Amino acid sequence: MSTEEHKAIVRRFYEEVWNGGDVEVAREILADDYVRHDLRPTKAAGGGVGMASIARAFREAFPDLQMEVDVLLAEDDFVAARWTSTGTLPVRGATWCRPGSARRSAA
């Protein structure tokens, strides 16, 4: 697979899983031995199943979540993305030790 094909998979991941909310695509495109390196202390299952679970939780907390890929770097089969995330944590969505504000924010 070419570097451009690898980048296309990562773009698809952000567009369909994060922006489109089709979290099951993660199960399709991520290998069973995929490991998510995360700063959060949570322990999700590995592979696409774990990533689908994480994406589902984020989409439930931020129903209008959008992730814009700012930079996509690739070499051979290694692809890294830098992105900006925007969304609204509804007042009813008090999660992650943070009350909902119903204000849109970006990170």
BAFIKOL-183880 format. One line per field, with one value per atom (N, C-alpha, C, O): residue number from 1; atom name; x, y, z. Coordinates in Angstrom, 1 decimal. Layout:
// BAFIKOL-183880
n <- [NUM|...];
atom <- [CA|...];
X <- [X|...];
Y <- [Y|...];
Z <- [Z|...];
This chain:
// BAFIKOL-183880
n <- [1|1|1|1|2|2|2|2|3|3|3|3|4|4|4|4|5|5|5|5|6|6|6|6|7|7|7|7|8|8|8|8|9|9|9|9|10|10|10|10|11|11|11|11|12|12|12|12|13|13|13|13|14|14|14|14|15|15|15|15|16|16|16|16|17|17|17|17|18|18|18|18|19|19|19|19|20|20|20|20|21|21|21|21|22|22|22|22|23|23|23|23|24|24|24|24|25|25|25|25|26|26|26|26|27|27|27|27|28|28|28|28|29|29|29|29|30|30|30|30|31|31|31|31|32|32|32|32|33|33|33|33|34|34|34|34|35|35|35|35|36|36|36|36|37|37|37|37|38|38|38|38|39|39|39|39|40|40|40|40|41|41|41|41|42|42|42|42|43|43|43|43|44|44|44|44|45|45|45|45|46|46|46|46|47|47|47|47|48|48|48|48|49|49|49|49|50|50|50|50|51|51|51|51|52|52|52|52|53|53|53|53|54|54|54|54|55|55|55|55|56|56|56|56|57|57|57|57|58|58|58|58|59|59|59|59|60|60|60|60|61|61|61|61|62|62|62|62|63|63|63|63|64|64|64|64|65|65|65|65|66|66|66|66|67|67|67|67|68|68|68|68|69|69|69|69|70|70|70|70|71|71|71|71|72|72|72|72|73|73|73|73|74|74|74|74|75|75|75|75|76|76|76|76|77|77|77|77|78|78|78|78|79|79|79|79|80|80|80|80|81|81|81|81|82|82|82|82|83|83|83|83|84|84|84|84|85|85|85|85|86|86|86|86|87|87|87|87|88|88|88|88|89|89|89|89|90|90|90|90|91|91|91|91|92|92|92|92|93|93|93|93|94|94|94|94|95|95|95|95|96|96|96|96|97|97|97|97|98|98|98|98|99|99|99|99|100|100|100|100|101|101|101|101|102|102|102|102|103|103|103|103|104|104|104|104|105|105|105|105|106|106|106|106|107|107|107|107];
atom <- [N|CA|C|O|N|CA|C|O|N|CA|C|O|N|CA|C|O|N|CA|C|O|N|CA|C|O|N|CA|C|O|N|CA|C|O|N|CA|C|O|N|CA|C|O|N|CA|C|O|N|CA|C|O|N|CA|C|O|N|CA|C|O|N|CA|C|O|N|CA|C|O|N|CA|C|O|N|CA|C|O|N|CA|C|O|N|CA|C|O|N|CA|C|O|N|CA|C|O|N|CA|C|O|N|CA|C|O|N|CA|C|O|N|CA|C|O|N|CA|C|O|N|CA|C|O|N|CA|C|O|N|CA|C|O|N|CA|C|O|N|CA|C|O|N|CA|C|O|N|CA|C|O|N|CA|C|O|N|CA|C|O|N|CA|C|O|N|CA|C|O|N|CA|C|O|N|CA|C|O|N|CA|C|O|N|CA|C|O|N|CA|C|O|N|CA|C|O|N|CA|C|O|N|CA|C|O|N|CA|C|O|N|CA|C|O|N|CA|C|O|N|CA|C|O|N|CA|C|O|N|CA|C|O|N|CA|C|O|N|CA|C|O|N|CA|C|O|N|CA|C|O|N|CA|C|O|N|CA|C|O|N|CA|C|O|N|CA|C|O|N|CA|C|O|N|CA|C|O|N|CA|C|O|N|CA|C|O|N|CA|C|O|N|CA|C|O|N|CA|C|O|N|CA|C|O|N|CA|C|O|N|CA|C|O|N|CA|C|O|N|CA|C|O|N|CA|C|O|N|CA|C|O|N|CA|C|O|N|CA|C|O|N|CA|C|O|N|CA|C|O|N|CA|C|O|N|CA|C|O|N|CA|C|O|N|CA|C|O|N|CA|C|O|N|CA|C|O|N|CA|C|O|N|CA|C|O|N|CA|C|O|N|CA|C|O|N|CA|C|O|N|CA|C|O|N|CA|C|O|N|CA|C|O|N|CA|C|O|N|CA|C|O|N|CA|C|O|N|CA|C|O|N|CA|C|O|N|CA|C|O|N|CA|C|O|N|CA|C|O|N|CA|C|O|N|CA|C|O|N|CA|C|O|N|CA|C|O|N|CA|C|O|N|CA|C|O|N|CA|C|O];
X <- [0.8|0.0|0.9|1.9|0.5|1.3|1.1|0.2|2.0|1.9|0.6|-0.1|0.2|-1.0|-2.3|-3.3|-2.2|-3.3|-3.4|-4.5|-2.3|-2.3|-2.9|-3.7|-2.6|-3.1|-4.6|-5.4|-5.1|-6.5|-7.3|-8.4|-6.7|-7.4|-7.5|-8.6|-6.5|-6.5|-7.6|-8.4|-7.6|-8.7|-10.1|-11.0|-10.2|-11.5|-11.9|-13.0|-10.9|-11.2|-11.7|-12.7|-11.1|-11.6|-12.9|-13.8|-13.1|-14.4|-15.5|-16.6|-15.4|-16.5|-16.7|-17.9|-15.6|-15.8|-16.1|-17.1|-15.2|-15.4|-16.4|-17.3|-16.3|-17.2|-18.6|-19.6|-18.6|-19.9|-20.6|-21.8|-19.9|-20.5|-20.6|-21.3|-20.1|-20.2|-19.0|-18.0|-19.1|-18.0|-17.6|-16.5|-18.5|-18.2|-17.2|-16.6|-16.9|-15.9|-14.5|-13.6|-14.4|-13.1|-12.8|-11.7|-13.8|-13.7|-13.2|-12.5|-13.7|-13.3|-11.9|-11.2|-11.4|-10.1|-9.0|-7.8|-9.2|-8.1|-7.9|-8.8|-6.6|-6.2|-6.6|-6.7|-6.8|-7.2|-6.1|-6.4|-4.8|-3.7|-3.4|-2.3|-4.2|-4.1|-4.0|-4.9|-3.1|-2.9|-3.1|-2.4|-4.0|-4.2|-3.3|-3.4|-2.5|-1.6|-2.4|-2.5|-2.8|-3.7|-3.1|-2.6|-3.3|-2.9|-3.9|-3.6|-5.1|-6.2|-5.9|-5.4|-6.3|-6.0|-6.9|-6.8|-7.8|-8.8|-8.1|-7.0|-8.7|-8.1|-9.2|-10.0|-9.2|-10.2|-9.6|-8.4|-10.5|-10.1|-9.3|-9.4|-8.5|-7.6|-8.4|-9.6|-7.7|-8.2|-9.4|-9.6|-10.1|-11.2|-12.3|-13.1|-12.5|-13.6|-13.4|-14.3|-12.2|-11.9|-12.0|-12.6|-11.5|-11.6|-13.1|-13.4|-13.9|-15.3|-16.0|-16.8|-15.6|-16.1|-15.8|-16.6|-14.5|-14.0|-14.8|-15.2|-14.8|-15.5|-17.0|-17.5|-17.6|-19.0|-19.2|-20.1|-18.3|-18.4|-18.2|-19.0|-17.3|-17.1|-18.3|-18.7|-18.8|-20.0|-21.2|-22.0|-21.3|-22.5|-22.3|-23.3|-21.1|-20.8|-20.9|-21.4|-20.4|-20.4|-21.1|-20.5|-22.4|-23.2|-22.9|-23.1|-22.3|-21.9|-20.4|-19.9|-19.8|-18.3|-17.8|-18.4|-16.8|-16.2|-14.7|-14.2|-13.9|-12.5|-11.9|-12.1|-11.2|-10.6|-9.1|-8.4|-8.7|-7.3|-6.5|-6.7|-5.6|-4.8|-3.6|-3.2|-3.0|-1.7|-1.8|-2.1|-1.4|-1.3|0.1|0.4|0.9|2.3|2.4|1.8|3.1|3.2|4.6|5.2|5.1|6.3|6.1|5.9|6.2|5.9|4.5|3.5|4.5|3.2|2.9|1.9|3.7|3.4|2.7|3.2|1.6|0.8|0.5|0.0|0.8|0.4|-0.5|-0.2|-1.4|-2.4|-2.4|-2.3|-2.4|-2.7|-4.0|-4.3|-4.9|-6.3|-6.8|-6.2|-7.8|-8.6|-10.0|-10.7|-10.4|-11.7|-12.6|-12.2|-13.8|-14.8|-16.1|-16.4|-16.8|-18.0|-18.7|-18.0|-19.9|-20.6|-20.9|-21.5|-20.6|-20.9|-22.2|-22.2|-23.4|-24.6|-24.7|-24.0|-25.6|-25.8|-26.1|-25.6|-26.9|-27.3|-26.1|-26.1|-25.0|-23.9|-22.7|-21.6|-23.0|-21.9|-21.2|-21.6|-20.0|-19.1|-17.7|-17.3|-16.9|-15.5|-15.1|-14.2|-15.9|-15.7|-15.9|-15.3|-16.7|-16.9|-18.3|-18.9|-19.0|-20.4|-20.5|-19.7|-21.6|-21.9|-22.2|-22.7|-21.8|-22.0|-22.9|-23.4|-23.2|-24.0|-23.3|-23.9|-22.0|-21.2|-20.2|-19.6|-20.1|-19.2|-17.8|-17.5|-16.9|-15.5|-14.6|-15.1|-13.4|-12.4|-11.2|-10.8|-10.5|-9.3|-8.4|-7.3];
Y <- [-1.2|0.0|1.2|1.3|2.2|3.4|4.4|4.2|5.3|6.3|7.1|7.4|7.4|8.2|7.3|7.8|6.0|5.1|5.1|5.0|5.0|5.1|6.3|6.3|7.5|8.8|8.8|9.4|8.2|8.2|7.4|7.8|6.3|5.6|6.4|6.4|7.2|8.1|9.2|9.5|9.7|10.7|10.1|10.7|8.9|8.2|8.0|8.2|7.7|7.5|8.7|8.7|9.9|11.1|11.5|12.0|11.4|11.8|10.9|11.4|9.6|8.7|8.4|8.4|8.2|7.8|9.0|9.1|10.0|11.2|12.1|12.5|12.5|13.6|13.0|13.6|11.8|11.2|10.4|10.1|10.0|9.2|7.8|7.0|7.3|5.8|5.1|4.8|4.9|4.4|3.0|2.5|2.2|0.9|0.8|-0.2|1.9|2.0|1.7|1.2|2.1|1.9|0.4|0.0|-0.4|-1.9|-2.4|-3.4|-1.7|-2.2|-1.8|-2.6|-0.6|-0.2|-0.3|-0.2|-0.6|-0.8|-2.2|-3.0|-2.6|-4.0|-4.4|-3.5|-5.7|-6.2|-5.8|-5.7|-5.7|-5.4|-3.9|-3.6|-3.1|-1.6|-1.2|-1.7|-0.4|0.1|1.7|2.3|2.2|3.6|4.2|3.7|5.1|5.8|7.1|8.0|7.1|8.1|8.7|7.9|10.0|10.6|10.4|10.6|10.1|9.8|8.5|7.6|8.5|7.3|6.1|5.1|6.2|5.1|4.0|4.1|2.8|1.6|1.0|0.2|1.4|0.9|-0.4|-0.7|-1.2|-2.5|-2.1|-1.0|-3.0|-2.7|-2.9|-3.2|-2.6|-2.7|-1.8|-0.8|-2.1|-1.3|-1.3|-0.4|-2.4|-2.5|-1.4|-0.7|-1.3|-0.3|1.1|2.0|1.3|2.7|3.0|4.2|2.1|2.4|2.8|3.7|2.1|2.4|3.8|4.6|4.2|5.6|6.6|7.6|6.4|7.3|7.5|8.6|6.4|6.4|7.3|8.1|7.1|7.9|9.4|10.2|9.7|11.1|11.7|12.8|10.9|11.4|11.6|12.5|10.7|10.9|12.2|12.9|12.4|13.6|14.9|15.9|14.8|16.0|15.6|15.2|15.8|15.3|16.0|15.5|17.2|18.0|17.9|18.8|17.0|16.8|16.9|16.2|17.7|17.7|17.8|18.5|17.0|17.0|17.4|16.7|18.5|18.9|18.6|19.0|17.8|17.4|18.6|19.1|19.1|20.3|19.9|20.6|18.8|18.4|16.8|16.2|16.3|14.8|14.5|14.9|13.9|13.5|12.0|11.2|11.6|10.2|9.8|10.6|8.7|8.1|6.6|6.0|6.0|4.6|4.2|4.8|3.4|3.0|3.7|3.3|4.7|5.5|6.8|7.6|7.1|8.3|8.9|8.3|10.2|11.0|12.2|12.8|12.5|13.6|14.5|14.1|15.8|16.8|17.4|17.7|17.5|17.9|18.9|19.1|19.6|20.5|20.0|19.7|19.8|19.3|20.4|21.2|20.4|21.4|20.6|19.6|21.2|20.5|21.2|22.1|20.9|21.4|20.3|19.3|20.6|19.7|20.2|21.2|19.5|20.0|20.1|19.4|21.0|21.1|19.7|19.4|18.9|17.6|16.6|15.5|17.0|16.1|16.3|16.3|16.4|16.6|15.2|14.2|15.3|14.1|14.4|15.6|13.4|13.6|14.7|15.5|14.7|15.7|17.1|18.0|17.3|18.7|18.9|18.1|19.9|20.1|20.7|21.3|20.3|20.8|22.3|22.8|23.0|24.4|24.9|26.0|24.0|24.3|25.3|26.0|25.5|26.5|25.7|24.7|26.1|25.4|25.8|26.9|24.8|25.0|24.3|23.3|24.6|24.0|23.6|24.3|22.5|22.1|21.5|21.1];
Z <- [0.0|0.0|0.0|0.7|-0.8|-0.9|0.3|1.0|0.4|1.5|1.3|2.3|0.1|-0.1|0.2|0.7|0.0|0.4|1.9|2.5|2.6|4.1|4.6|5.5|4.0|4.4|4.1|4.9|3.1|2.7|3.8|4.1|4.3|5.4|6.7|7.3|7.0|8.2|7.9|8.9|6.8|6.4|6.6|7.2|6.1|6.2|7.6|8.0|8.5|9.9|10.5|11.2|10.3|10.9|10.3|11.0|9.0|8.4|8.8|9.1|8.7|8.9|10.4|10.9|11.2|12.6|13.4|14.1|13.4|14.2|13.7|14.5|12.5|12.0|11.6|11.8|11.0|10.6|11.7|11.5|12.7|13.8|13.5|14.2|12.4|12.0|12.7|12.1|14.0|14.8|14.4|14.7|13.8|13.4|12.3|12.0|11.6|10.6|11.2|10.6|12.5|13.2|13.3|13.2|13.4|13.5|12.1|12.0|11.1|9.7|9.4|8.7|9.7|9.2|10.2|9.8|11.5|12.5|12.7|12.9|12.8|13.1|14.5|15.4|14.7|16.0|17.1|18.2|16.6|17.5|17.6|18.2|17.0|17.1|18.6|19.4|19.0|20.3|20.3|19.6|21.0|21.1|22.2|23.4|21.9|22.9|23.3|22.5|24.5|25.0|26.3|27.2|26.5|27.8|28.9|30.1|28.5|29.5|30.2|29.7|31.5|32.3|32.0|32.7|31.1|30.8|30.1|29.5|30.2|29.6|28.7|29.1|27.4|26.4|25.9|25.9|25.4|24.7|23.5|23.0|23.0|21.9|20.6|20.5|19.5|18.2|17.8|18.6|16.8|16.3|17.3|17.3|18.0|19.0|20.1|20.4|20.6|21.6|21.1|21.8|19.9|19.3|19.0|19.2|18.6|18.4|19.7|19.7|20.8|22.1|22.5|23.0|22.3|22.6|21.8|22.3|20.5|19.6|20.0|19.9|20.3|20.7|21.9|22.0|22.9|24.2|23.9|24.4|23.0|22.7|21.9|22.2|21.0|20.2|21.1|20.8|22.1|23.0|23.9|24.1|24.3|25.1|24.3|24.8|23.1|22.2|20.9|19.9|20.9|19.7|18.4|17.3|18.4|17.2|17.0|16.3|17.5|17.4|16.0|15.1|15.7|14.4|14.6|15.5|13.9|13.9|12.6|11.6|12.5|11.3|11.3|12.2|10.3|10.2|9.7|8.6|10.6|10.3|9.5|8.5|9.9|9.3|9.2|10.2|8.1|8.0|7.4|6.3|8.2|7.8|7.6|8.4|6.6|6.4|5.8|5.0|6.2|5.6|5.7|6.7|4.5|4.3|4.9|4.5|5.9|6.5|7.8|8.5|8.2|9.4|9.0|8.2|9.7|9.4|10.8|11.7|10.8|12.1|11.7|10.6|12.5|12.2|13.4|14.6|13.1|14.1|13.7|12.5|14.7|14.4|15.4|16.5|15.0|15.9|16.1|15.1|17.3|17.6|18.1|18.9|17.6|18.1|18.4|17.8|19.4|19.8|21.0|21.6|21.3|22.4|23.4|23.0|24.6|25.7|26.3|27.0|26.0|26.4|28.0|28.7|28.4|29.9|30.5|31.6|29.8|30.3|30.2|30.8|29.5|29.3|30.3|29.9|31.6|32.6|32.6|33.1|32.1|32.0|32.3|32.3|32.5|32.7|33.7|33.5|34.8|35.9|35.5|36.1|34.4|33.9|33.6|32.9|34.2|33.9|32.4|31.9|31.8|30.5|30.5|31.5|29.5|29.4|28.3|28.3|27.3|26.1|25.3|24.4|25.5|24.6|23.8|24.2|22.5|21.6|21.9|22.2|21.9|22.2|21.2|20.6|21.2|20.3|21.1|22.1|20.7|21.4|20.3|20.7];
